[in-house]
């Protein structure tokens, strides 16, 4: 494989990783109402949040958001490295 092909694949990998991270973030946000529903069932309707975004501060969601952010940052790093390598290779 040539260097140009390697950098193109690295850029594509970065883009796919960013898209994956954003899809995971959307799925996590959409799962908040489901988590609230299960919480309501567990406590028989007492002591649950009516605003489901309040569950974002309860575990395990902060950890999930941090890992998803790490995936998006890794994708950005892959893209930057690919573009930087392509630029240096063309000199």
Phi and psi restraints in degrees (range 20) as a CNS / XPLOR table:
assign (resid 1 and name C) (resid 2 and name N)
       (resid 2 and name CA) (resid 2 and name C) 1.0 -79.1 20.0 2
assign (resid 2 and name N) (resid 2 and name CA)
       (resid 2 and name C) (resid 3 and name N) 1.0 165.8 20.0 2
assign (resid 2 and name C) (resid 3 and name N)
       (resid 3 and name CA) (resid 3 and name C) 1.0 -64.4 20.0 2
assign (resid 3 and name N) (resid 3 and name CA)
       (resid 3 and name C) (resid 4 and name N) 1.0 -38.2 20.0 2
assign (resid 3 and name C) (resid 4 and name N)
       (resid 4 and name CA) (resid 4 and name C) 1.0 -63.5 20.0 2
assign (resid 4 and name N) (resid 4 and name CA)
       (resid 4 and name C) (resid 5 and name N) 1.0 -39.8 20.0 2
assign (resid 4 and name C) (resid 5 and name N)
       (resid 5 and name CA) (resid 5 and name C) 1.0 -66.6 20.0 2
assign (resid 5 and name N) (resid 5 and name CA)
       (resid 5 and name C) (resid 6 and name N) 1.0 -37.0 20.0 2
assign (resid 5 and name C) (resid 6 and name N)
       (resid 6 and name CA) (resid 6 and name C) 1.0 -63.6 20.0 2
assign (resid 6 and name N) (resid 6 and name CA)
       (resid 6 and name C) (resid 7 and name N) 1.0 -44.7 20.0 2
assign (resid 6 and name C) (resid 7 and name N)
       (resid 7 and name CA) (resid 7 and name C) 1.0 -67.8 20.0 2
assign (resid 7 and name N) (resid 7 and name CA)
       (resid 7 and name C) (resid 8 and name N) 1.0 -36.5 20.0 2
assign (resid 7 and name C) (resid 8 and name N)
       (resid 8 and name CA) (resid 8 and name C) 1.0 -64.7 20.0 2
assign (resid 8 and name N) (resid 8 and name CA)
       (resid 8 and name C) (resid 9 and name N) 1.0 -40.9 20.0 2
assign (resid 8 and name C) (resid 9 and name N)
       (resid 9 and name CA) (resid 9 and name C) 1.0 -68.0 20.0 2
assign (resid 9 and name N) (resid 9 and name CA)
       (resid 9 and name C) (resid 10 and name N) 1.0 -35.1 20.0 2
assign (resid 9 and name C) (resid 10 and name N)
       (resid 10 and name CA) (resid 10 and name C) 1.0 -66.8 20.0 2
assign (resid 10 and name N) (resid 10 and name CA)
       (resid 10 and name C) (resid 11 and name N) 1.0 -40.2 20.0 2
assign (resid 10 and name C) (resid 11 and name N)
       (resid 11 and name CA) (resid 11 and name C) 1.0 -64.5 20.0 2
assign (resid 11 and name N) (resid 11 and name CA)
       (resid 11 and name C) (resid 12 and name N) 1.0 -43.2 20.0 2
assign (resid 11 and name C) (resid 12 and name N)
       (resid 12 and name CA) (resid 12 and name C) 1.0 -65.3 20.0 2
assign (resid 12 and name N) (resid 12 and name CA)
       (resid 12 and name C) (resid 13 and name N) 1.0 -39.7 20.0 2
assign (resid 12 and name C) (resid 13 and name N)
       (resid 13 and name CA) (resid 13 and name C) 1.0 -61.8 20.0 2
assign (resid 13 and name N) (resid 13 and name CA)
       (resid 13 and name C) (resid 14 and name N) 1.0 -42.3 20.0 2
assign (resid 13 and name C) (resid 14 and name N)
       (resid 14 and name CA) (resid 14 and name C) 1.0 -62.4 20.0 2
assign (resid 14 and name N) (resid 14 and name CA)
       (resid 14 and name C) (resid 15 and name N) 1.0 -43.4 20.0 2
assign (resid 14 and name C) (resid 15 and name N)
       (resid 15 and name CA) (resid 15 and name C) 1.0 -62.8 20.0 2
assign (resid 15 and name N) (resid 15 and name CA)
       (resid 15 and name C) (resid 16 and name N) 1.0 -44.6 20.0 2
assign (resid 15 and name C) (resid 16 and name N)
       (resid 16 and name CA) (resid 16 and name C) 1.0 -64.3 20.0 2
assign (resid 16 and name N) (resid 16 and name CA)
       (resid 16 and name C) (resid 17 and name N) 1.0 -37.0 20.0 2
assign (resid 16 and name C) (resid 17 and name N)
       (resid 17 and name CA) (resid 17 and name C) 1.0 -66.4 20.0 2
assign (resid 17 and name N) (resid 17 and name CA)
       (resid 17 and name C) (resid 18 and name N) 1.0 -40.1 20.0 2
assign (resid 17 and name C) (resid 18 and name N)
       (resid 18 and name CA) (resid 18 and name C) 1.0 -64.1 20.0 2
assign (resid 18 and name N) (resid 18 and name CA)
       (resid 18 and name C) (resid 19 and name N) 1.0 -44.1 20.0 2
assign (resid 18 and name C) (resid 19 and name N)
       (resid 19 and name CA) (resid 19 and name C) 1.0 -62.9 20.0 2
assign (resid 19 and name N) (resid 19 and name CA)
       (resid 19 and name C) (resid 20 and name N) 1.0 -41.6 20.0 2
assign (resid 19 and name C) (resid 20 and name N)
       (resid 20 and name CA) (resid 20 and name C) 1.0 -60.2 20.0 2
assign (resid 20 and name N) (resid 20 and name CA)
       (resid 20 and name C) (resid 21 and name N) 1.0 -46.0 20.0 2
assign (resid 20 and name C) (resid 21 and name N)
       (resid 21 and name CA) (resid 21 and name C) 1.0 -62.1 20.0 2
assign (resid 21 and name N) (resid 21 and name CA)
       (resid 21 and name C) (resid 22 and name N) 1.0 -41.0 20.0 2
assign (resid 21 and name C) (resid 22 and name N)
       (resid 22 and name CA) (resid 22 and name C) 1.0 -68.1 20.0 2
assign (resid 22 and name N) (resid 22 and name CA)
       (resid 22 and name C) (resid 23 and name N) 1.0 -37.3 20.0 2
assign (resid 22 and name C) (resid 23 and name N)
       (resid 23 and name CA) (resid 23 and name C) 1.0 -64.7 20.0 2
assign (resid 23 and name N) (resid 23 and name CA)
       (resid 23 and name C) (resid 24 and name N) 1.0 -41.1 20.0 2
assign (resid 23 and name C) (resid 24 and name N)
       (resid 24 and name CA) (resid 24 and name C) 1.0 -63.6 20.0 2
assign (resid 24 and name N) (resid 24 and name CA)
       (resid 24 and name C) (resid 25 and name N) 1.0 -39.5 20.0 2
assign (resid 24 and name C) (resid 25 and name N)
       (resid 25 and name CA) (resid 25 and name C) 1.0 -63.3 20.0 2
assign (resid 25 and name N) (resid 25 and name CA)
       (resid 25 and name C) (resid 26 and name N) 1.0 -41.7 20.0 2
assign (resid 25 and name C) (resid 26 and name N)
       (resid 26 and name CA) (resid 26 and name C) 1.0 -63.8 20.0 2
assign (resid 26 and name N) (resid 26 and name CA)
       (resid 26 and name C) (resid 27 and name N) 1.0 -42.5 20.0 2
assign (resid 26 and name C) (resid 27 and name N)
       (resid 27 and name CA) (resid 27 and name C) 1.0 -64.2 20.0 2
assign (resid 27 and name N) (resid 27 and name CA)
       (resid 27 and name C) (resid 28 and name N) 1.0 -37.9 20.0 2
assign (resid 27 and name C) (resid 28 and name N)
       (resid 28 and name CA) (resid 28 and name C) 1.0 -65.5 20.0 2
assign (resid 28 and name N) (resid 28 and name CA)
       (resid 28 and name C) (resid 29 and name N) 1.0 -42.8 20.0 2
assign (resid 28 and name C) (resid 29 and name N)
       (resid 29 and name CA) (resid 29 and name C) 1.0 -67.2 20.0 2
assign (resid 29 and name N) (resid 29 and name CA)
       (resid 29 and name C) (resid 30 and name N) 1.0 -36.5 20.0 2
assign (resid 29 and name C) (resid 30 and name N)
       (resid 30 and name CA) (resid 30 and name C) 1.0 -72.5 20.0 2
assign (resid 30 and name N) (resid 30 and name CA)
       (resid 30 and name C) (resid 31 and name N) 1.0 -19.6 20.0 2
assign (resid 30 and name C) (resid 31 and name N)
       (resid 31 and name CA) (resid 31 and name C) 1.0 -83.7 20.0 2
assign (resid 31 and name N) (resid 31 and name CA)
       (resid 31 and name C) (resid 32 and name N) 1.0 -10.1 20.0 2
assign (resid 31 and name C) (resid 32 and name N)
       (resid 32 and name CA) (resid 32 and name C) 1.0 -59.6 20.0 2
assign (resid 32 and name N) (resid 32 and name CA)
       (resid 32 and name C) (resid 33 and name N) 1.0 -45.5 20.0 2
assign (resid 32 and name C) (resid 33 and name N)
       (resid 33 and name CA) (resid 33 and name C) 1.0 -62.9 20.0 2
assign (resid 33 and name N) (resid 33 and name CA)
       (resid 33 and name C) (resid 34 and name N) 1.0 -33.7 20.0 2
assign (resid 33 and name C) (resid 34 and name N)
       (resid 34 and name CA) (resid 34 and name C) 1.0 -66.1 20.0 2
assign (resid 34 and name N) (resid 34 and name CA)
       (resid 34 and name C) (resid 35 and name N) 1.0 -42.4 20.0 2
assign (resid 34 and name C) (resid 35 and name N)
       (resid 35 and name CA) (resid 35 and name C) 1.0 -62.0 20.0 2
assign (resid 35 and name N) (resid 35 and name CA)
       (resid 35 and name C) (resid 36 and name N) 1.0 -41.0 20.0 2
assign (resid 35 and name C) (resid 36 and name N)
       (resid 36 and name CA) (resid 36 and name C) 1.0 -63.6 20.0 2
assign (resid 36 and name N) (resid 36 and name CA)
       (resid 36 and name C) (resid 37 and name N) 1.0 -38.5 20.0 2
assign (resid 36 and name C) (resid 37 and name N)
       (resid 37 and name CA) (resid 37 and name C) 1.0 -63.4 20.0 2
assign (resid 37 and name N) (resid 37 and name CA)
       (resid 37 and name C) (resid 38 and name N) 1.0 -44.3 20.0 2
assign (resid 37 and name C) (resid 38 and name N)
       (resid 38 and name CA) (resid 38 and name C) 1.0 -65.4 20.0 2
assign (resid 38 and name N) (resid 38 and name CA)
       (resid 38 and name C) (resid 39 and name N) 1.0 -36.1 20.0 2
assign (resid 38 and name C) (resid 39 and name N)
       (resid 39 and name CA) (resid 39 and name C) 1.0 -65.0 20.0 2
assign (resid 39 and name N) (resid 39 and name CA)
       (resid 39 and name C) (resid 40 and name N) 1.0 -40.0 20.0 2
assign (resid 39 and name C) (resid 40 and name N)
       (resid 40 and name CA) (resid 40 and name C) 1.0 -64.0 20.0 2
assign (resid 40 and name N) (resid 40 and name CA)
       (resid 40 and name C) (resid 41 and name N) 1.0 -41.2 20.0 2
assign (resid 40 and name C) (resid 41 and name N)
       (resid 41 and name CA) (resid 41 and name C) 1.0 -64.6 20.0 2
assign (resid 41 and name N) (resid 41 and name CA)
       (resid 41 and name C) (resid 42 and name N) 1.0 -37.3 20.0 2
assign (resid 41 and name C) (resid 42 and name N)
       (resid 42 and name CA) (resid 42 and name C) 1.0 -69.3 20.0 2
assign (resid 42 and name N) (resid 42 and name CA)
       (resid 42 and name C) (resid 43 and name N) 1.0 -38.4 20.0 2
assign (resid 42 and name C) (resid 43 and name N)
       (resid 43 and name CA) (resid 43 and name C) 1.0 -102.7 20.0 2
assign (resid 43 and name N) (resid 43 and name CA)
       (resid 43 and name C) (resid 44 and name N) 1.0 14.3 20.0 2
assign (resid 43 and name C) (resid 44 and name N)
       (resid 44 and name CA) (resid 44 and name C) 1.0 57.4 20.0 2
assign (resid 44 and name N) (resid 44 and name CA)
       (resid 44 and name C) (resid 45 and name N) 1.0 37.6 20.0 2
assign (resid 44 and name C) (resid 45 and name N)
       (resid 45 and name CA) (resid 45 and name C) 1.0 83.1 20.0 2
assign (resid 45 and name N) (resid 45 and name CA)
       (resid 45 and name C) (resid 46 and name N) 1.0 2.4 20.0 2
assign (resid 45 and name C) (resid 46 and name N)
       (resid 46 and name CA) (resid 46 and name C) 1.0 -106.8 20.0 2
assign (resid 46 and name N) (resid 46 and name CA)
       (resid 46 and name C) (resid 47 and name N) 1.0 126.5 20.0 2
assign (resid 46 and name C) (resid 47 and name N)
       (resid 47 and name CA) (resid 47 and name C) 1.0 79.5 20.0 2
assign (resid 47 and name N) (resid 47 and name CA)
       (resid 47 and name C) (resid 48 and name N) 1.0 34.7 20.0 2
assign (resid 47 and name C) (resid 48 and name N)
       (resid 48 and name CA) (resid 48 and name C) 1.0 -113.7 20.0 2
assign (resid 48 and name N) (resid 48 and name CA)
       (resid 48 and name C) (resid 49 and name N) 1.0 159.4 20.0 2
assign (resid 48 and name C) (resid 49 and name N)
       (resid 49 and name CA) (resid 49 and name C) 1.0 -87.0 20.0 2
assign (resid 49 and name N) (resid 49 and name CA)
       (resid 49 and name C) (resid 50 and name N) 1.0 131.8 20.0 2
assign (resid 49 and name C) (resid 50 and name N)
       (resid 50 and name CA) (resid 50 and name C) 1.0 -80.2 20.0 2
assign (resid 50 and name N) (resid 50 and name CA)
       (resid 50 and name C) (resid 51 and name N) 1.0 -25.6 20.0 2
assign (resid 50 and name C) (resid 51 and name N)
       (resid 51 and name CA) (resid 51 and name C) 1.0 -93.7 20.0 2
assign (resid 51 and name N) (resid 51 and name CA)
       (resid 51 and name C) (resid 52 and name N) 1.0 111.9 20.0 2
assign (resid 51 and name C) (resid 52 and name N)
       (resid 52 and name CA) (resid 52 and name C) 1.0 -71.8 20.0 2
assign (resid 52 and name N) (resid 52 and name CA)
       (resid 52 and name C) (resid 53 and name N) 1.0 -16.1 20.0 2
assign (resid 52 and name C) (resid 53 and name N)
       (resid 53 and name CA) (resid 53 and name C) 1.0 -68.8 20.0 2
assign (resid 53 and name N) (resid 53 and name CA)
       (resid 53 and name C) (resid 54 and name N) 1.0 -17.1 20.0 2
assign (resid 53 and name C) (resid 54 and name N)
       (resid 54 and name CA) (resid 54 and name C) 1.0 -66.4 20.0 2
assign (resid 54 and name N) (resid 54 and name CA)
       (resid 54 and name C) (resid 55 and name N) 1.0 -24.6 20.0 2
assign (resid 54 and name C) (resid 55 and name N)
       (resid 55 and name CA) (resid 55 and name C) 1.0 -72.3 20.0 2
assign (resid 55 and name N) (resid 55 and name CA)
       (resid 55 and name C) (resid 56 and name N) 1.0 -14.5 20.0 2
assign (resid 55 and name C) (resid 56 and name N)
       (resid 56 and name CA) (resid 56 and name C) 1.0 -67.2 20.0 2
assign (resid 56 and name N) (resid 56 and name CA)
       (resid 56 and name C) (resid 57 and name N) 1.0 -21.3 20.0 2
assign (resid 56 and name C) (resid 57 and name N)
       (resid 57 and name CA) (resid 57 and name C) 1.0 -90.9 20.0 2
assign (resid 57 and name N) (resid 57 and name CA)
       (resid 57 and name C) (resid 58 and name N) 1.0 -4.3 20.0 2
assign (resid 57 and name C) (resid 58 and name N)
       (resid 58 and name CA) (resid 58 and name C) 1.0 -97.7 20.0 2
assign (resid 58 and name N) (resid 58 and name CA)
       (resid 58 and name C) (resid 59 and name N) 1.0 147.5 20.0 2
assign (resid 58 and name C) (resid 59 and name N)
       (resid 59 and name CA) (resid 59 and name C) 1.0 -64.5 20.0 2
assign (resid 59 and name N) (resid 59 and name CA)
       (resid 59 and name C) (resid 60 and name N) 1.0 143.8 20.0 2
assign (resid 59 and name C) (resid 60 and name N)
       (resid 60 and name CA) (resid 60 and name C) 1.0 -95.7 20.0 2
assign (resid 60 and name N) (resid 60 and name CA)
       (resid 60 and name C) (resid 61 and name N) 1.0 8.3 20.0 2
assign (resid 60 and name C) (resid 61 and name N)
       (resid 61 and name CA) (resid 61 and name C) 1.0 -64.9 20.0 2
assign (resid 61 and name N) (resid 61 and name CA)
       (resid 61 and name C) (resid 62 and name N) 1.0 -41.2 20.0 2
assign (resid 61 and name C) (resid 62 and name N)
       (resid 62 and name CA) (resid 62 and name C) 1.0 -59.0 20.0 2
assign (resid 62 and name N) (resid 62 and name CA)
       (resid 62 and name C) (resid 63 and name N) 1.0 -37.8 20.0 2
assign (resid 62 and name C) (resid 63 and name N)
       (resid 63 and name CA) (resid 63 and name C) 1.0 -67.0 20.0 2
assign (resid 63 and name N) (resid 63 and name CA)
       (resid 63 and name C) (resid 64 and name N) 1.0 -41.4 20.0 2
assign (resid 63 and name C) (resid 64 and name N)
       (resid 64 and name CA) (resid 64 and name C) 1.0 -65.4 20.0 2
assign (resid 64 and name N) (resid 64 and name CA)
       (resid 64 and name C) (resid 65 and name N) 1.0 -40.7 20.0 2
assign (resid 64 and name C) (resid 65 and name N)
       (resid 65 and name CA) (resid 65 and name C) 1.0 -65.6 20.0 2
assign (resid 65 and name N) (resid 65 and name CA)
       (resid 65 and name C) (resid 66 and name N) 1.0 -37.4 20.0 2
assign (resid 65 and name C) (resid 66 and name N)
       (resid 66 and name CA) (resid 66 and name C) 1.0 -65.8 20.0 2
assign (resid 66 and name N) (resid 66 and name CA)
       (resid 66 and name C) (resid 67 and name N) 1.0 -43.1 20.0 2
assign (resid 66 and name C) (resid 67 and name N)
       (resid 67 and name CA) (resid 67 and name C) 1.0 -66.6 20.0 2
assign (resid 67 and name N) (resid 67 and name CA)
       (resid 67 and name C) (resid 68 and name N) 1.0 -38.1 20.0 2
assign (resid 67 and name C) (resid 68 and name N)
       (resid 68 and name CA) (resid 68 and name C) 1.0 -65.8 20.0 2
assign (resid 68 and name N) (resid 68 and name CA)
       (resid 68 and name C) (resid 69 and name N) 1.0 -40.2 20.0 2
assign (resid 68 and name C) (resid 69 and name N)
       (resid 69 and name CA) (resid 69 and name C) 1.0 -62.7 20.0 2
assign (resid 69 and name N) (resid 69 and name CA)
       (resid 69 and name C) (resid 70 and name N) 1.0 -37.7 20.0 2
assign (resid 69 and name C) (resid 70 and name N)
       (resid 70 and name CA) (resid 70 and name C) 1.0 -63.9 20.0 2
assign (resid 70 and name N) (resid 70 and name CA)
       (resid 70 and name C) (resid 71 and name N) 1.0 -38.5 20.0 2
assign (resid 70 and name C) (resid 71 and name N)
       (resid 71 and name CA) (resid 71 and name C) 1.0 -63.9 20.0 2
assign (resid 71 and name N) (resid 71 and name CA)
       (resid 71 and name C) (resid 72 and name N) 1.0 -43.1 20.0 2
assign (resid 71 and name C) (resid 72 and name N)
       (resid 72 and name CA) (resid 72 and name C) 1.0 -65.1 20.0 2
assign (resid 72 and name N) (resid 72 and name CA)
       (resid 72 and name C) (resid 73 and name N) 1.0 -41.4 20.0 2
assign (resid 72 and name C) (resid 73 and name N)
       (resid 73 and name CA) (resid 73 and name C) 1.0 -64.6 20.0 2
assign (resid 73 and name N) (resid 73 and name CA)
       (resid 73 and name C) (resid 74 and name N) 1.0 -38.5 20.0 2
assign (resid 73 and name C) (resid 74 and name N)
       (resid 74 and name CA) (resid 74 and name C) 1.0 -62.7 20.0 2
assign (resid 74 and name N) (resid 74 and name CA)
       (resid 74 and name C) (resid 75 and name N) 1.0 -39.5 20.0 2
assign (resid 74 and name C) (resid 75 and name N)
       (resid 75 and name CA) (resid 75 and name C) 1.0 -62.5 20.0 2
assign (resid 75 and name N) (resid 75 and name CA)
       (resid 75 and name C) (resid 76 and name N) 1.0 -41.5 20.0 2
assign (resid 75 and name C) (resid 76 and name N)
       (resid 76 and name CA) (resid 76 and name C) 1.0 -63.6 20.0 2
assign (resid 76 and name N) (resid 76 and name CA)
       (resid 76 and name C) (resid 77 and name N) 1.0 -41.2 20.0 2
assign (resid 76 and name C) (resid 77 and name N)
       (resid 77 and name CA) (resid 77 and name C) 1.0 -63.0 20.0 2
assign (resid 77 and name N) (resid 77 and name CA)
       (resid 77 and name C) (resid 78 and name N) 1.0 -43.2 20.0 2
assign (resid 77 and name C) (resid 78 and name N)
       (resid 78 and name CA) (resid 78 and name C) 1.0 -60.4 20.0 2
assign (resid 78 and name N) (resid 78 and name CA)
       (resid 78 and name C) (resid 79 and name N) 1.0 -43.0 20.0 2
assign (resid 78 and name C) (resid 79 and name N)
       (resid 79 and name CA) (resid 79 and name C) 1.0 -65.7 20.0 2
assign (resid 79 and name N) (resid 79 and name CA)
       (resid 79 and name C) (resid 80 and name N) 1.0 -43.4 20.0 2
assign (resid 79 and name C) (resid 80 and name N)
       (resid 80 and name CA) (resid 80 and name C) 1.0 -63.5 20.0 2
assign (resid 80 and name N) (resid 80 and name CA)
       (resid 80 and name C) (resid 81 and name N) 1.0 -42.6 20.0 2
assign (resid 80 and name C) (resid 81 and name N)
       (resid 81 and name CA) (resid 81 and name C) 1.0 -64.1 20.0 2
assign (resid 81 and name N) (resid 81 and name CA)
       (resid 81 and name C) (resid 82 and name N) 1.0 -38.8 20.0 2
assign (resid 81 and name C) (resid 82 and name N)
       (resid 82 and name CA) (resid 82 and name C) 1.0 -65.8 20.0 2
assign (resid 82 and name N) (resid 82 and name CA)
       (resid 82 and name C) (resid 83 and name N) 1.0 -45.4 20.0 2
assign (resid 82 and name C) (resid 83 and name N)
       (resid 83 and name CA) (resid 83 and name C) 1.0 -67.2 20.0 2
assign (resid 83 and name N) (resid 83 and name CA)
       (resid 83 and name C) (resid 84 and name N) 1.0 -38.5 20.0 2
assign (resid 83 and name C) (resid 84 and name N)
       (resid 84 and name CA) (resid 84 and name C) 1.0 -65.6 20.0 2
assign (resid 84 and name N) (resid 84 and name CA)
       (resid 84 and name C) (resid 85 and name N) 1.0 -42.3 20.0 2
assign (resid 84 and name C) (resid 85 and name N)
       (resid 85 and name CA) (resid 85 and name C) 1.0 -65.8 20.0 2
assign (resid 85 and name N) (resid 85 and name CA)
       (resid 85 and name C) (resid 86 and name N) 1.0 -39.5 20.0 2
assign (resid 85 and name C) (resid 86 and name N)
       (resid 86 and name CA) (resid 86 and name C) 1.0 -63.3 20.0 2
assign (resid 86 and name N) (resid 86 and name CA)
       (resid 86 and name C) (resid 87 and name N) 1.0 -40.5 20.0 2
assign (resid 86 and name C) (resid 87 and name N)
       (resid 87 and name CA) (resid 87 and name C) 1.0 -67.3 20.0 2
assign (resid 87 and name N) (resid 87 and name CA)
       (resid 87 and name C) (resid 88 and name N) 1.0 -43.3 20.0 2
assign (resid 87 and name C) (resid 88 and name N)
       (resid 88 and name CA) (resid 88 and name C) 1.0 -69.0 20.0 2
assign (resid 88 and name N) (resid 88 and name CA)
       (resid 88 and name C) (resid 89 and name N) 1.0 -31.9 20.0 2
assign (resid 88 and name C) (resid 89 and name N)
       (resid 89 and name CA) (resid 89 and name C) 1.0 -71.4 20.0 2
assign (resid 89 and name N) (resid 89 and name CA)
       (resid 89 and name C) (resid 90 and name N) 1.0 -29.8 20.0 2
assign (resid 89 and name C) (resid 90 and name N)
       (resid 90 and name CA) (resid 90 and name C) 1.0 -79.9 20.0 2
assign (resid 90 and name N) (resid 90 and name CA)
       (resid 90 and name C) (resid 91 and name N) 1.0 -9.9 20.0 2
